[in-house]
Amino acid sequence: MNEKRKPTRKTIQKILFIIYAMFSIFCTTAMIDRMFSNDYSAISKCVTLNDEWDITINNQTYQNVSLDTFRFDLVNTGDAITMMRPLPNRLDCVGNALLLPIRQTAAKVYIDADQIYQYGWDRINQHKTIGSGYLTVELPDNYAEKTLKLHLTVGEDNAFSHFDPIQIYEWKNIYRVILTENRMPLFLGCFLTIFGLVTCLITVFALLFSGKFLRILCVSLFSICIGLWTLCYYNVLLIFSMPLYMISLLEYLSLFLAPIPLVIYMREDVFALNRPVMCRLYRLLLVVQIAASTITIGLHSVDLVHCAATLKYMQALLICELVYFVIVEFMNLRISHQLVHKLFLVGMLLLSTCVFCDLLSYHLDRYEGVALPPVKGIAPLGMVLFIFILLVSFYINLTEKMMQEAERNSLIKSAYTDELTQIHNRRYCMEYMNRIMEMENPDYTVICFDLNNLKITNDTYGHAKGDLLIRSAAEVIDKAFSPYGIVARMGGDEFIAITTTGDSEKISAIMEEFHNCIDKKNQEIPDLHLSIAYGYASCSPKEYNIEKIYQIADDRMYENKQAMKRAGA
């Protein structure tokens, strides 16, 4: 009966470290969150202007309406909207500012008959995009009991079908309120952007050495796009006083470009299925995504069709891609059941769910006038988790490939390595000689070796002593000749070295080093009695054929061996 393996000390330490790291991250995040929100109740005091509005939309007037419940047909380009209501007669704060949400509309703000602010009219006259988000309008000190009038002109079709709440905050707190209410998107957006930029810079250099890092580059580019989209979509970049049209443009660009690295990342998983239909569909999606992004951005840059008008089509394309990738991962799971595909499938389902929730909320709010409870940061949180899963999947995939490559290299090495001596074998030597035969004007020397007294050693002292003699001979030959070429065991007691030079003086110096190595080895191992016969020949202008050079060297080695026998060596 097999006993269960007990966890090792290192495993327990790793588990404890992971628990500690997660606990530290949780505590740090909670502390930062408290720093942002500890005085939120004080800074968020405001006057909400949702009631008592008289609203005129294209000459149709609605009196005494509440913005919470007021709904109307989708407004289009050129529609004029006028909103009026009395300001409160008692205000508890000084230095107040109006937080005015707009969606693709130019705005003029009046207190009684005095215009105090305007935005977007020059752009709407030039048929340029206006943007969506918050306008912060500083109010005069004496605005109590006066009439607030807003004059809006719509710059895009199907812009909105209801109004968002309009509020008055203390001027010094208005940006803090925006950041505090959007602190989750702020954390996630900054993390995604910074992580993506750092990883991208590192990966670009890594790609110079290996194409394996292409997928991690795709992850980093996807992370940058989603991070920027998060910071723009949740109005975090307002703190930098950027115009709304620039923030909206950056939001659209990052959203439209984000699917491209994601689609490229999926290429490996799609082609692993070996399904022609899925491969053709993948190529179609990639071409359509690149073409759609390029054409949309191009049309927007010349103000023919703005990104806001194509948003729903790009969102539909993104949903199609997510559905396709979920199907791909399900098919991969049926084939391989690998952990990396399971993780990726979980990530895709999580991302798809979060994106679908945000898209549903966006469309219900914009086109149906249904305001869902505001849960901010669903899509960014899902994307953070998805990117984390991408990184884990990439790490697992890279580790598996490295293990396969190491196994392949090990098999190649064993095929070309002599098991006893761990130098090259006969097969490697013959392939090396074939490469030399293909060279023009080669310069080389072939040295043949034969180990003396191997049979006597095996018969007298056993094969263990004989193996020691063979290994010692290989070490001596390898040490003397490998810096200048290759060394191999041809079989039994025969060795060969092929140097990359035919210079007689250099060969003589190498042979002298070879004799010194033999003497040192005999001194290191008592009673070794290492003795090696050799013969060598170099190529010449008359003879380049390495087979003939090898034969000459072998004959000279045999002559040297006979001479050493006669001398009693």
KOLMARPA-705392 format. One record per residue: x, y, z of N, C-alpha, C in turn. Coordinates in steps of 0.2 Angstrom, whole numbers, plus 5000, padded with zeros to 4 digits. Layout:
REM residues N
XYZXYZXYZ
...
//
This chain:
REM residues 569
500449945000500050005000500450065000
500350114995500750174995500650225000
501150245003501050305008501050365005
500650415008500550475005501250515007
501450555002502050595003501850655007
502350665012502250715017502550775014
502250835015502550895012503250915015
503650935011504350945013504351015016
504951025020505051095023504951145018
505351145012505351195007504651205005
504251155004503551165002503151205007
503151185013502851225018503051295019
503751305018503951375018503651415012
503651385006503351415000502551435001
502251385004501451405006501451455011
501851455016501851505021501951575018
502451575013502651645010502151665006
501751625002501251644998500651675003
500551645008499951665013500151735015
500851735017501051805020501051855015
501251845009501251895003500551915002
500051865002499351885000499051925006
499251905012499051945018499252015018
499952025016500252085016499952135010
499752105005499452144999498752165001
498452125005497752135007497752195012
498252195017498352245022498552305019
499052305014499252365011498652405007
498352355003497752385000497252415004
497052385010496552415014496852475017
497452485019497752545022497752595017
497852585010497852635005497152665004
496652615004495952625003495752675009
495952655015495752705021496052775020
496652775017496952845017496552885012
496252855007495852885002495152905004
494852865008494152865010493952885017
494552895021494352905029493952975030
494053025025493753085026493253095021
492953045017492553055012491853085014
491653065020490953085022491053165023
491653195024491653265025491753305019
492153275014492253305008491653295003
491253245004490753234999490153265000
490053315005489453355006489353395000
488753384997488553424991487853444991
487653484986486953504985486753464978
486353424978486153384972485553424969
485653444963485153474959484753434954
484353394957483953344953483253364952
482953404955482253424955482153494952
481453504951481253574949481553594942
481653554938481953574931481453584926
481553644923481153654916481653634911
481453594907481853564901481553574895
481853604890481653604883482053564878
481853514875482153474870481853484863
482253524859481953534852481253564852
481253624856480553654856480053624860
480153564863479653534867479853544874
479453564878479553584885479253544890
479653524895479453484901479553524907
479053534911479053574917479153534924
479553564928479553534935479753464935
480253444932480353374931480953354936
481053294937481553264941482053224937
482753244937483153204933483253134934
483053114940483053044942482552994938
482053024936481452994933481353014926
481653064924481553094917481853054912
481453034907481752994901481453024895
481853014889481653044883481953004877
481753014871482052984865482753004865
483152954862483852964861483953034856
484353074859484553134855485053124850
485053164845485553164839485953224838
486353224833486753274832486353344830
486553394833486253454832485653474836
485353424840484853434845485053484850
484553534851484653584856484253574863
484553574868484253564875484453624879
483853644883483953704888483653674894
484053684900483853664906483853724911
483353734915483353794920483053764926
483253794932483053784938483353834943
482953854948483253904953483753864958
484253904959484753874964484553884971
484753844976484553844983484653914986
484253924990484253994994484753995000
484953935002485353925008485953875006
486553905006487153855005487653855011
487853795012488253795018489053795017
489153805010489853805009490053865004
490653885004490953945001491453914996
491453954990491953934985491653874981
491053874979490753814976490853804969
490753744967490853724960490353674958
490153684951489653644948489953584945
489753524947489953464944489453444938
489653454932489153444927489353384922
488953334922489153274918488853294911
489253274906489053284899489153224895
488753214889488953164885488853184878
489453194875489553224868489053284867
489153334871488753394870489153454872
489053504868489353574870488953604875
489253644879488853674885488953744886
488453784888488553854890488153854897
488453884902488153884909488053964910
487453974913487254044914486954044922
487154104925486854114931486354184930
485754174930485254224928485454234920
485654294918485754314911486554314910
486954304915487654304914487954234913
488254234907488654174905489254164909
489354114913489954104917490454044914
490254004910490653954907490353924900
490853904896490653874890491153814888
490953764885491353714883491153684876
491553674872491453634866491153664860
490953724860490653754855491053764849
491653784850492153794844492253724841
492253664844492353604842491753574838
491153594841490553574837490453604831
490653674831490653704824491053684819
491653654821492153624817491953544815
491453524818491253454817491753404820
492053424826492553384829492153354835
492453304838492253264844492253304850
491753304854491753344860491953304867
491753244867491953204873491453194878
491553144883491053134888491453134895
491053154900491353154906491053214911
491553234915491253294920491653354918
491153414918491453484918491353504925
491953544927491953574934491853654932
491353674935491153744933491153784940
491653834940491653874946491053924947
490753924952490153974953490354034956
490054094955490154154958489854144966
490154194970489954184977489254204979
488954244974488254264976487754234971
487854164970487354134966486754104969
486654114976486054084979485454124977
484954084976484254104974484254124967
484754124963484754144956484554084952
484454094946484254044941484854014937
484953944938485453914934485153894927
485453904922485253894915485853854911
485653804908486153764904485853754897
486353774893486153774885486653724882
486353664880486753604877486553594870
487053574866486953554859487353494858
486953444856487253374855487653374849
488253334850488753324844488753264841
488353204844488453144841487753114841
487553064836486953034836486852984841
486252974844486052924849486552934855
486552994857487053014862486852994869
486153004871485952984878485152994878
484852964883484152974883483952994890
484353014895484253044901484853084904
484753114909485253164912485553134918
486153134919486453114925486453164931
486453154937486353194942486853254942
486653314943487053374943487153404950
487753414953487853424960488353484961
488253514966488753574968489153544974
489853554973490253534978490753594980
491053594986491553644988492153634983
492353684980492853684975493453644977
493753654983494353624984494253544985
493653524986493553454987493353414980
493153444975492853414970493253364966
493953374965494353324962494453264967
494553284974494653224979494053184979
493453204978492853164978492853124972
493053144966493053104960493553044961
494153064964494653014965494452964970
494152984975493852934980493352894978
492852914974492352874972492552824967
493152844963493352804958494052774960
494152764967494852734969494952664966
494452624966494652554963494852564956
494552594951494752604945495452634945
495552684949496252724950496752674951
496652624956497152574958497352534952
496752504949496852454944497152484938
496852544936497152574930497852594930
498052614936498852634937499252574937
498952514940499352454940499452424933
498852424930498952394923499352434918
499352504919499752544914500452534916
500652544922501352544924501652474923
501252424925501452354924501552344916
501152364912501152354905501752384902
501952454904502452484902503152454904
503252434910503852404912503952344909
503452304908503552234905503652244898
503352294895503452304887504152324886
504452364890505152384889505652324890
505452284895505952224896505852174891
505252164888505152114883505352134877
505352194875505652224868506352204868
506752204873507452184873507552114873
507052074877507052004877506951974870
506552004866506351984859506951984854
507452024856508052024852508451954852
508251924857508651854859508251794857
507551804858507151744858506451774856
506051734851505451754849504951724854
505151684860504651654864504351704868
504551774869504351824873503751864869
503551844863503051884859502451884863
502251824866501551824870501551864876
502151874879502151914885502151994883
502452004877502352074874501652084873
501252044870500552044869500152064875
500352024881500052034887500152114890
500852134889500952194891500652254887
500552244881500252294877499452294878
499152234879498452234881498352264888
498852254893498852284899498852364899
499252384895499352464894498652494891
498352454886497752484883497152484888
497152424892496552424897496652464903
497352474905497452524910497252594908
497452614902497252684900496552694899
496252644896495452644895495152654902
495352614907495052624914495152694917
495752724916495852784919495452844915
495352834909494952874905494152864906
493952804906493252794907492952814913
493352804919493152824925493352894927
493552934922493653014923494253024928
494752974929495252984934495753034931
495853044924496353084921496053164922
495453174924495253244925495753284930
496053244934496453284939497053314936
497253294930497753324926497553384921
496953404922496653454919496653444911
496553384909496553364902495853384899
495753414893495153424890494753354889
494053364890493653304889493753264883
493853304877493853274871494553234870
495053254873495753214873495653154877
495353154883495153094887494753044884
494253074881493753024877494152994871
494553034867494953004862495452954864
495752964870496252914872495852854875
495252864877494852804879494652764873
494452794868494252754862494852724859
495352754858495952724855496252664859
496252674866496452614870495952554869
495352564869494852514869494852484862
494952524856494952494850495552454848
496152474851496752444850496852384854
496552374860496652324865496552254862
496052244858495952174855496452144851
496852194848497352164843497952124846
498252144852498752104855498452044858
497752044860497451984863497351934857
497151954851497051914846497751884844
498251914844498951894842499151844847
498951854854499151804859498851744858
498251744855497851674855498051634849
498451664844498651624838498951554840
499351544844499651484846499151434848
498651454852498151404854497651384849
497551434844497051424838497451374834
498051384832498351334827498551274830
498551264837498651204840498151154839
497551184837496951134836496951104830
497351124825497451094818496751094815
496351144815495751144812495751194807
495651174800495751234795495151284796
494551264798494051314799494151364804
494451334810494551384815495151424814
495651404810496251444808496051494803
495551484798495351534793494951584797
494551564802494051604806494551654810
495051624813495551664816495851724812
496051704806496351754801495851804800
495251784799494751834797494651884803
494651854809494551904815495151954815
495751924814496351964815496252024810
496152004804496152054798495552104799
494952084801494452124803494552174808
494852144814495052184820495552244818
496052224814496552274812496252324807
495852304803495552344798495052394801
494652364805494152404809494452454813
494952444817495352484821495652544817
496052524812496352574807495852614804
495352594801494852634797494552674802
494352654808493952694813494352754815
495052734817495452794819495552844813
495652814807495752854802495152904800
494552874800493952914799493952974805
494052954811494052994816494553054816
495153034813495653094813495453144808
495053124803494853174798494153204799
493853184805493253204807492653184802
492753124799492153104794491653064799
491953014802491552974807491952974814
491652994819491952994825491952924829
492452914833492452854837491852834840
491452884843490852874847490352844843
490352864836489852834832489952754830
490552734831490752664829490852624835
490652654841490852614847490452554848
489752554846489352494847489652434843
489852454837490152404832490752374834
491252414837491852384840491752344846
491252364850491052324856490752254853
490352254848490052194846490652144843
491152174840491652134837492052104843
492152144848492552124854492152064857
491452064858491052014860491151944856
491151954849491251904845491951864846
492451904847493151884848493151844855
492851874860492851834867492451764866
491951764863491551704862491951654858
492251674853492751634849493251604853
493651644857494151624861493951574866
493351584869493051534874492951464870
492751464864492651404861493251374859
493751414857494451384856494751354862
494651384868494951354874494551284876
493851284875493551224876493751164872
493851184865494151134861494851114863
495251154865495951134867495851094873
495451104878495351064884495150994882
494750984877494550914874495050874871
495550914869496150884866496750864871
496850914875497450904879497350904887
496850934889496750934896497250964900
497651014897498251044900498051094905
498451104910498251154915498251224912
498651244908498651304905498051324901
497751274898497151284894496551294899
496551264905496051264910496051334913
496651364914496751424917496551484912
496751474906496551524901495751524900
495451464900494751464899494351494905
494651484911494351524917494451594916
495051614914495151684913494751714908
494651684902494151704897493451714899
493251664903492551664905492451724910
492951734915492951784919492951854916
493351864911493451924907492751934903
492551884900491951894896491351914901
491251884907490751904911490751974914
491351994915491452064918491352114912
491652104906491552144901490752154899
490452094899489752094897489352134902
489452124909489152164914489252234913
489852264911489952334910489552354904
489652314898489252334892488552334893
488252284897487552284898487352354902
487752364907487552424911487652494907
488152494902488252554898487652564893
487452504890486952514885486252524888
486152494894485452504897485452584900
486052604902486052674904485952724898
486352714893486352754887485752754883
485552694881485052684876484352674879
484352644885483652634888483452674894
483952714896483852754902483752724908
484052654909483952624915484552624919
484552654925485152664929485252614933
485752564932485952514937486352534943
486352504948486752524954487452524952
487752584954488452594951488952554955
489252504952489752454954490352474950
490852514952491352534948491952484948
492252474942492852434942492752364941
492152344938492052274937492452244931
492452284926492852264920493552264921
493852324924494552324926494752264930
494352254935494552204940494652134936
494152124932494152054928494752054924
494952114921495452114916496152104920
496152134926496752124930496852044932
496352014934496351944935496551904929
496251924923496351894917497051904915
497351964916498051974914498551924919
498351924925498651884929498651804927
498151784925498051714922498451704916
498451764912498851764906499651754907
499851784913500551784915500651714917
500251684921500351614924500351564918
499851574914499851524908500451534904
500751594903501351604899501951574903
501951574909502451544913502451474913
501851444913501851374913502051344906
501751384901501951364894502651374893
502951424895503651434894504051384897
503851364904504251314907504151244904
503551224901503551164897503951164891
503951224888504351224882505151214883
505351244889506051244891506251174893
505751134896505851064898505951024892
505451034887505450994881506151014877
506351074877506951094873507551064877
507551064884508051034887508150954886
507550924886507550854884507750844877
507550884873507750874866508550884865
508850934869509550944869509950884872
509550864877509850804880509950744876
509350734872509350674867509850684862
509950754859510450764854511150754857
511250774863511950764866512050694867
511550654869511750584870511850554863
511550574858511650544851512350564849
512650614851513350634848513850634854
513750604859514150604865514350524867
514950514868515250444870515050444878
514650384879514450384886514950374891
515450344890516050324895516450394896
516650424891517150484891516750544891
516150554889515750614889516150664884
516550634879516750684873516350654867
516450694861516050674855516150604853
515650574850515750504848515950504840
515950444837516150434830515650464826
514950464827514450494823514550574822
514750604828514850674828515450684823
515950644824516550664821516450654813
516050604811515950594804515550654801
515050674805514650734802515150794802
515550804807516050854806516550854800
516750794799517150784793516850804787
516150784786515750794780515650874779
515650914785515550984784516251014782
516750984784517451004782517550994774
517250944772517250924765516950974760
516351004763516051054760516351124760
516851134764517151204764517651214758
517751274757518251294752518851314755
519451294753520051304755520151294763
519951234765519951224773520651224775
520751234781521451234785521351184791
521651134791521551084797522051034798
522051004803522550944805522150894808
522250824806521950774809522450734813
522250724819522750684824522350624826
522650564825522350494827522750474833
522350444838522650414844522450344845
522950304848522750234850523050224857
522650204862522850194868523250134869
523850134872524250074872524050034879
524149964878524049924884523349914887
522849934883522149924886521949854887
522149814882521949744883522249704889
522949724890523349694895523049724902
522849784902522549814908521849784910
521449774905520849734906520849664908
521349634905521449564907521749554914
522249604916522549594922522249624928
521949684927521649724933520849734932
520549704927519849714926519649774922
519049764920518749824915518649884919
518649884926518549954929519249994928
519749954929520449994928520550014920
520249964916520249984909519850044907
519250054910518850114909519150174912
519550164918519950224920520450244915
520750194912521250214908520950254902
520450224899520050264893519850334895
519550344901519350404903519950454904
520450424907521050464908521350494901
521350444896521650464889521150514886
520550504887520050554884520150624887
520250624894520350694897520950724895
521550684894522150714892522050744885
521750704880521750724873521250784873
520750784877520250844877520550904879
520950894885521250954888521750984883
522150944879522650974875522351004868
521850964865521650984858520951014858
520551014863519851044862519851114861
520351154864520351224863520451244855
520751194852520951214845520451174839
519951134842519551104837519151054841
519050994838518550944841518950884843
518650844848518950784850518450734850
518550674848518050624848518350554850
517950504852518150434853517850394847
518250364843518050334837517850264839
517950234845517750174847518350134851
518250094856518750054859519250104862
519950084859520450124862520650184857
520250194852520450244847520150314848
520550364847520250434848520450474842
520150534841520350574835520250644838
520750694835520650764836520750794829
520350844828520350884822520450954823
521050984822521151054824520951104818
520851164819520651214814521251244811
521851214812522451244809522951194807
523251214801523751164799524451194799
524551244803525251274804525651224808
526251204805526651154808526951174815
527151244816527351264823526851264828
526251284826525751274831525551204833
525551164828525351094829525951064834
526551084833527151054837527051074844
526851144845526751164852526151134855
525651114851525051074854525251004856
525650974852525850904854526350904860
526750964861527150964867526650974873
526151014872525651014878525350954879
525250914874524950844874525350794879
526050794877526450754881526450774888
526450844890526450864897525850844900
525250844897524650824900524650754902
525050704898525050634899525550624906
526050664906526450664912526150684918
525750734918525350764924524850704926
524550674921523950624923524350564926
524850544924525250484927525450504934
525650574935525850594942525250594946
524650614944524050624948523750554950
523850504945523550434947524150384947
524350364953524850314953524650254949
525150214947525050154943524650154937
524550214934524050224929524450194922
525050214922525450194916525050214909
524850274909524550304903525050314897
524850284891525350284886524850284879
525050334875524550344869525050354863
524850314858525150324851524750374847
525150404843524750454839525150464832
524750494828525050514821524550564818
524850614815524450674812524650694805
524150724802524350744795523850804794
524150854790523850924789523650924781
523150964780522950974773523451014770
523551004763524051044759523751064753
524051114749523751134743523651074738
524051024739523950964734523450914737
523250914743522750864746522350904751
521650904749521150934754520650884756
520650824753520150774755520350744762
519850754766519950744773519950664774
519650624770519650554771520350534770
520750554765521450534763521850564769
521750624771522150654777522050614783
521450584784521350544790521650474789
521750454783522050384782522750394783
523050454781523850464782523950464789
523550504793523650514800523550444804
523150404802523050344805523650294803
523850294797524450254796525050274800
525150344801525750374805525650354812
524950354815524850334821525050254822
524850214817525050144818525850134818
526150174814526950164814527150184821
526850244824527150264830526950214835
526450174835526250124840526750064839
526950044833527449994833528050014835
528250074834528950104837528950104844
528350124848528250124855528350054858
528050004854528049934856528749904856
529149924851529849904850530249934856
530049994858530450034863530250014870
529649974870529449944877529049994880
528650044877528250094880527650064882
//
